[in-house]
Amino acid sequence: MKNNTVSLHRVIKASPENVFRAFADPIANSFWFPPYGFLCTVQQMDFIVGGTFKMTFINFSTGNGHSFGGEYLEISPNELIKYSDRFDDPNLPGEMTTTVTLKEVSCGTELRILQEGIPEQIPVKMCYLGWQESLQKLIKLVEPEIPDA
C-alpha cells in the first residue's frame, strides 16, 4: 500500500445497480458513508460529471463535525465513480481522489475502492478502518431484498 493511499475490495451480494445507487443517492450516502459513531449531513450532491458535493461528518459523542466536499470527475452508471474531495479544515490540506469500480459477478458485485492523497495528518490505518466500517454499513443497506407490501 502506497503512502496516503487506501485500497479496499469486497464482493457484495447485491446488483451493481443497487450498489451504484447507494453512492448516487444523498439519503443513502448519509446513512452508510459515515463510520460508526458519526452522523452525516449532505448539504449538496449534484451527482453528474462536473457536479459537486458537500457533506459534514458529526462525531456523535462530542457533537464536533468536519466538512468536506468535492467534484465528480467520472461517472459510468453501475460501473465507475471517480471524485475528488478536500476537507474544509485548513489543517487537513490537499485534495484526495477516490475511484470506485463496480463489476457484476455471479453472486453480486465486486467493489473496489482506491482513495489517494489522504492528508498526512490522518493516519492511513484509521482511514482504512473508517472505510471498513462504512462498507459494513453499505452491505447492510444494499444486500437485503425487501418487497413492498
Contacts in CASP RR format, 6 or more apart in sequence:
PFRMAT RR
TARGET T0000
AUTHOR 0000-0000-0000
METHOD contacts of the structure
MODEL  1
MKNNTVSLHRVIKASPENVFRAFADPIANSFWFPPYGFLCTVQQMDFIVG
GTFKMTFINFSTGNGHSFGGEYLEISPNELIKYSDRFDDPNLPGEMTTTV
TLKEVSCGTELRILQEGIPEQIPVKMCYLGWQESLQKLIKLVEPEIPDA
1 7 0 8 1.000
1 124 0 8 1.000
2 116 0 8 1.000
3 124 0 8 1.000
4 116 0 8 1.000
4 117 0 8 1.000
4 118 0 8 1.000
4 119 0 8 1.000
4 120 0 8 1.000
4 124 0 8 1.000
5 114 0 8 1.000
5 115 0 8 1.000
5 116 0 8 1.000
5 117 0 8 1.000
5 118 0 8 1.000
5 124 0 8 1.000
6 113 0 8 1.000
6 114 0 8 1.000
6 115 0 8 1.000
6 118 0 8 1.000
6 124 0 8 1.000
6 127 0 8 1.000
6 128 0 8 1.000
6 131 0 8 1.000
7 112 0 8 1.000
7 113 0 8 1.000
7 114 0 8 1.000
7 115 0 8 1.000
8 111 0 8 1.000
8 112 0 8 1.000
8 113 0 8 1.000
8 128 0 8 1.000
8 131 0 8 1.000
8 132 0 8 1.000
8 135 0 8 1.000
9 110 0 8 1.000
9 111 0 8 1.000
9 112 0 8 1.000
9 113 0 8 1.000
10 110 0 8 1.000
10 111 0 8 1.000
10 135 0 8 1.000
10 139 0 8 1.000
11 105 0 8 1.000
11 107 0 8 1.000
11 108 0 8 1.000
11 109 0 8 1.000
11 110 0 8 1.000
11 111 0 8 1.000
12 19 0 8 1.000
12 108 0 8 1.000
12 109 0 8 1.000
12 111 0 8 1.000
12 138 0 8 1.000
12 139 0 8 1.000
12 142 0 8 1.000
12 143 0 8 1.000
13 107 0 8 1.000
13 108 0 8 1.000
13 143 0 8 1.000
14 108 0 8 1.000
14 109 0 8 1.000
14 139 0 8 1.000
14 142 0 8 1.000
14 143 0 8 1.000
15 104 0 8 1.000
15 108 0 8 1.000
15 109 0 8 1.000
16 78 0 8 1.000
16 79 0 8 1.000
16 102 0 8 1.000
16 103 0 8 1.000
16 104 0 8 1.000
16 108 0 8 1.000
16 109 0 8 1.000
17 78 0 8 1.000
18 109 0 8 1.000
18 142 0 8 1.000
19 78 0 8 1.000
19 102 0 8 1.000
19 109 0 8 1.000
19 111 0 8 1.000
19 138 0 8 1.000
19 142 0 8 1.000
20 77 0 8 1.000
20 78 0 8 1.000
20 79 0 8 1.000
20 81 0 8 1.000
20 102 0 8 1.000
21 28 0 8 1.000
21 142 0 8 1.000
22 28 0 8 1.000
22 29 0 8 1.000
22 32 0 8 1.000
22 138 0 8 1.000
22 141 0 8 1.000
22 142 0 8 1.000
23 29 0 8 1.000
23 81 0 8 1.000
23 100 0 8 1.000
24 47 0 8 1.000
24 81 0 8 1.000
26 42 0 8 1.000
26 45 0 8 1.000
27 42 0 8 1.000
28 141 0 8 1.000
29 40 0 8 1.000
29 42 0 8 1.000
29 45 0 8 1.000
29 55 0 8 1.000
30 39 0 8 1.000
30 40 0 8 1.000
30 41 0 8 1.000
30 42 0 8 1.000
30 55 0 8 1.000
31 40 0 8 1.000
31 137 0 8 1.000
31 141 0 8 1.000
32 134 0 8 1.000
32 137 0 8 1.000
32 138 0 8 1.000
32 140 0 8 1.000
32 141 0 8 1.000
33 40 0 8 1.000
33 55 0 8 1.000
33 134 0 8 1.000
33 137 0 8 1.000
34 40 0 8 1.000
34 57 0 8 1.000
34 134 0 8 1.000
35 57 0 8 1.000
35 129 0 8 1.000
35 130 0 8 1.000
35 131 0 8 1.000
35 133 0 8 1.000
35 134 0 8 1.000
36 133 0 8 1.000
36 137 0 8 1.000
37 59 0 8 1.000
37 60 0 8 1.000
37 61 0 8 1.000
38 57 0 8 1.000
38 58 0 8 1.000
38 59 0 8 1.000
38 60 0 8 1.000
39 57 0 8 1.000
39 58 0 8 1.000
39 60 0 8 1.000
40 55 0 8 1.000
40 56 0 8 1.000
40 57 0 8 1.000
40 58 0 8 1.000
41 55 0 8 1.000
41 56 0 8 1.000
41 58 0 8 1.000
42 53 0 8 1.000
42 54 0 8 1.000
42 55 0 8 1.000
43 54 0 8 1.000
43 55 0 8 1.000
43 56 0 8 1.000
43 67 0 8 1.000
44 52 0 8 1.000
44 53 0 8 1.000
44 54 0 8 1.000
45 53 0 8 1.000
45 54 0 8 1.000
45 55 0 8 1.000
46 52 0 8 1.000
46 53 0 8 1.000
46 72 0 8 1.000
47 53 0 8 1.000
47 72 0 8 1.000
47 75 0 8 1.000
48 72 0 8 1.000
48 75 0 8 1.000
49 72 0 8 1.000
49 73 0 8 1.000
49 74 0 8 1.000
49 75 0 8 1.000
50 71 0 8 1.000
50 72 0 8 1.000
50 73 0 8 1.000
51 71 0 8 1.000
51 72 0 8 1.000
52 69 0 8 1.000
52 70 0 8 1.000
52 71 0 8 1.000
52 72 0 8 1.000
53 69 0 8 1.000
53 70 0 8 1.000
53 71 0 8 1.000
53 72 0 8 1.000
53 83 0 8 1.000
53 85 0 8 1.000
54 67 0 8 1.000
54 68 0 8 1.000
54 69 0 8 1.000
54 70 0 8 1.000
55 67 0 8 1.000
55 68 0 8 1.000
55 69 0 8 1.000
56 65 0 8 1.000
56 66 0 8 1.000
56 67 0 8 1.000
56 68 0 8 1.000
57 65 0 8 1.000
57 66 0 8 1.000
57 67 0 8 1.000
57 68 0 8 1.000
58 64 0 8 1.000
58 65 0 8 1.000
59 65 0 8 1.000
66 87 0 8 1.000
66 88 0 8 1.000
66 89 0 8 1.000
66 92 0 8 1.000
67 87 0 8 1.000
67 88 0 8 1.000
67 89 0 8 1.000
68 85 0 8 1.000
68 86 0 8 1.000
68 87 0 8 1.000
68 88 0 8 1.000
69 85 0 8 1.000
69 86 0 8 1.000
69 88 0 8 1.000
70 83 0 8 1.000
70 84 0 8 1.000
70 85 0 8 1.000
70 86 0 8 1.000
71 83 0 8 1.000
71 84 0 8 1.000
71 85 0 8 1.000
72 81 0 8 1.000
72 82 0 8 1.000
72 83 0 8 1.000
73 82 0 8 1.000
73 83 0 8 1.000
73 84 0 8 1.000
73 97 0 8 1.000
74 80 0 8 1.000
74 81 0 8 1.000
74 82 0 8 1.000
75 81 0 8 1.000
75 82 0 8 1.000
78 102 0 8 1.000
78 104 0 8 1.000
79 101 0 8 1.000
79 102 0 8 1.000
79 103 0 8 1.000
80 99 0 8 1.000
80 100 0 8 1.000
80 101 0 8 1.000
80 102 0 8 1.000
81 98 0 8 1.000
81 99 0 8 1.000
81 100 0 8 1.000
82 97 0 8 1.000
82 98 0 8 1.000
82 99 0 8 1.000
82 100 0 8 1.000
83 97 0 8 1.000
83 98 0 8 1.000
84 95 0 8 1.000
84 96 0 8 1.000
84 97 0 8 1.000
84 98 0 8 1.000
85 95 0 8 1.000
85 96 0 8 1.000
85 98 0 8 1.000
86 92 0 8 1.000
86 93 0 8 1.000
86 94 0 8 1.000
86 95 0 8 1.000
86 96 0 8 1.000
87 119 0 8 1.000
91 121 0 8 1.000
92 119 0 8 1.000
92 121 0 8 1.000
92 122 0 8 1.000
93 119 0 8 1.000
94 117 0 8 1.000
94 119 0 8 1.000
95 117 0 8 1.000
96 115 0 8 1.000
96 116 0 8 1.000
96 117 0 8 1.000
96 118 0 8 1.000
96 119 0 8 1.000
97 115 0 8 1.000
97 116 0 8 1.000
97 117 0 8 1.000
98 113 0 8 1.000
98 114 0 8 1.000
98 115 0 8 1.000
98 116 0 8 1.000
99 112 0 8 1.000
99 113 0 8 1.000
99 114 0 8 1.000
99 116 0 8 1.000
100 111 0 8 1.000
100 112 0 8 1.000
100 113 0 8 1.000
101 111 0 8 1.000
101 112 0 8 1.000
102 109 0 8 1.000
102 110 0 8 1.000
102 111 0 8 1.000
103 109 0 8 1.000
103 110 0 8 1.000
103 112 0 8 1.000
104 110 0 8 1.000
111 135 0 8 1.000
113 131 0 8 1.000
113 135 0 8 1.000
115 127 0 8 1.000
115 131 0 8 1.000
118 124 0 8 1.000
118 127 0 8 1.000
END
